[in-house]
Amino acid sequence: MTSGTTRHPVFARFYAKLAGPALEKAGATEYRKRLLDGLTGNVIEIGAGNGLNFPHYPAEVKRLVALEPEPRLRALAENAARAAPVQIEVVDGRAEQLAAADNSFDAAVLCLTLCSITDPASALTEIHRVLRPGGQLRFFEHVRADTPAMQRVQRLVDAAFWPRLFGGCHTGRDTQSAISAAGFTLTKVDRFPFPASKIPSPAATHILGTAGRPHPQAGPR
């Protein structure tokens, strides 16, 4: 994979010690299990973080390439990979420039990562390229809010401070539309608030679902 080291040491410590465990306590584990259920073959995970998904991959996954550009999180992911139930190769690299052959994976996984990728459209184009025709994209992401009022809040915090504090994260991206624009066919999308809280948060609206890379249409005979 092409080197794409992205250093967010303060955020990496915060995520590994506080944010990640808080998400699991709030119920993220069940969403991770849903995200990964039924996967088989060769899989690539974009933005693996510190490897919180690794224990939940099915044994039918033959090989997992886990891309993580942040060095501290990548080192933690390498440790987590040793105890995982599947073969995992943790690598450095940029989602916008995957050093993998066309059509080389059966599935790709995006978990709370498109919000922080510099160019999500390019990343999705690359994922589309490395998936085989008929391959599947699995995604669990926080996205643009449903109400105009919260969308205004998202625009404000994204412009003012949120990405700087949270490792490049943006709260208001229209990820579902971006997936479709990259050439994927959405097959299932669940939309819900997470974590459940009485206090509104600009990062609360989430989607979890699947999309496929269509088979190329046969030309005229």
N, C-alpha and C positions, 0 to 999 in steps of 0.2 A: 504494500500500500504506500502511496505517496505520503511523505512526512507532512504533517499539518499541525505541529505542536501549537496549542493555544493555552497560554498560562493564565489561570485564574486561581492562584494559590489560596487566597482568603476565602473565596466562594467554595473551593474544593473542600477545605477544612469544615466550613459551615455545613455543606451538604452532607458530607460523610458522618459528621458527629451529631448534627441537629436536624436538618431538614429531611434527610433521607429516613432516619428512624421515626420522625414525626409523621411522615407520609404513610409509613408502614402501620404505625399505630392507628392512623385514621382510616385504614382499610385498603391501602394501595395494593397489598399482597393479592387480594381477590381479583382486582383488575389486572394485575400482572398475569395471574393464572389464566384468566379469560383471554388475554392478549395472545398467549403462547400455546394455548390448548390445540392439539391436533397437528402441530407443525411436524414436518418430516424432511429428510434429505439434507441438502446444503443450505445453510441460512446465514445471512449477514445481519448483524444488529448495528445500527448507526447511533453513536453516542451512548455507549454502554455504561458510562459513569463508573461507579465503583462495583458494578456487577450484581446489583440487586435482583436482576431478572434471572441470573444464571441458575439458581436452584430449581426454577420452575420450567425449564425446557424439557419437553418430553424425550424419553430415551430414543425415540424414533428419529431424532435429529442426528444425522450422521456426522456433521461437522458444522461448527459455528465460528464464524469470523466476527469478532467483536471490536468495532472501531471506536477508539476514544482518544481525542487529541490532547486532553488535559493531563499532564504528567503525573500529578499526585493521584488523581482518580484512576488513571490507567494502571499505576502500580497496585492500587487496592483491588482493581479488577483482576489483575494477574494472580493475586493471592486467592481471590474468590474462585477463579477458574479451576484451581487445583482441587477444590472440593465439589465441583459441579458434576452432575450425572451424565454429561455429554462432553465430547472433545471440543475444546475451545482454544482458539488462537486469538489472543488480545493484541491489537496492532494500533500503531499511531496512524494518522491520516486525516485527510479532509473529506467531508461528505460531498463537497462540490467537485472532487477529482479522485474518484475511486480507482485504484490501481488493480482492477480486476477485469477479466475478459468479459466480453458481451455474453449474455445468456448463461452466466456461470452459477447462478443461485436459484434455488427453488422458492425461496421466500426471503423477505426483508422485514425487519422489525424497527419501528420508530417508537420510542417510549420517552415522552417528556423531553424531547430533544430538538424538534423543528423550531421551537420558540427561540432557541439560542444559536442556530446556524446562521452565518452571515448572509448567505444567499440560498434560501430554502428552495426556490424554483430550480436552480442549478443542481442542488442536491437531489431533488426528486427526479430530475431528468437523468442523473447518473444512476439512481436506483432503478429506474425504468430500464436503463441500458443493460445493467448487470443481471437483471431478472430474466429468466427464460420466458418465452411466450407461454401464457397459462400460469405463470408464477404469481405468487400472492404477496401483497403488502399488508402487514398488520400495523396498526397505529393506535396509540393511546397518548393524547396530547391535550394541553389546555389551549383554548382558542378564543377568538373574538366573542364577546358577550352577546346575548340576545337582545338586550334593551339599548336604545339610543343613549340613555343616561350613563349606563356603565361603559358603553363604547367610548363616550367622551372621557370618562375617567381613565380608561386604558390608553387613549391617545396622550393624555396629560402625563401619566406616570412613565410611559415609554419614552416620551421626549425629555422628561425631567431627570429621572434618577434610576428607574427600575433596571435597565440593562447594565448600568455600571455597578449596581449592588449585587445583582444576581447572575453573574457570569455570562452576560450578553442576552439574557432572557427578555423576550418581548411578550407582553400579555395579550395583545390585540390582533394577532395574525389570523387571517382567514384560511386556515390550514385545509379545511375540507375542499374549498374551491381550488386551492393550489394543487392538491392531489389530482383532482379531475383535470386541471389544466396541463398537467405533466403527461397525460395520456392514459391514466389509470381509469378503470371502470369500478366505481364504488359498488360494493355488493351488500354491505351492512354498515350502518352507522348508528350508534347509540350516543345520545347527548344528555349530559347530566351535570349537576354541580358536585364538585369534590374539592376539598373535604366538605362534609355537611356542616354548616355553621350558620348561626343567626346573624353574623357580622358579614356584610357583603365584601367580597374580595375581587380585585380585577383579574386574578388568576384562577377563578373558581370554575368557569365553564370549561368542561372537558368533552372530548369525543373519544370513543373507542370503536374500532371497526376494522373492516377488511376491504381491500380493493385488489383487482386483478390486472395484470398486464395482458391485454387481449392478444389472441393469436392474430397474426397478419392475415388480412383478407386475401384470398386467392385472386389473382388477376384474370382477365378474360382469356378464354381459350381460343 
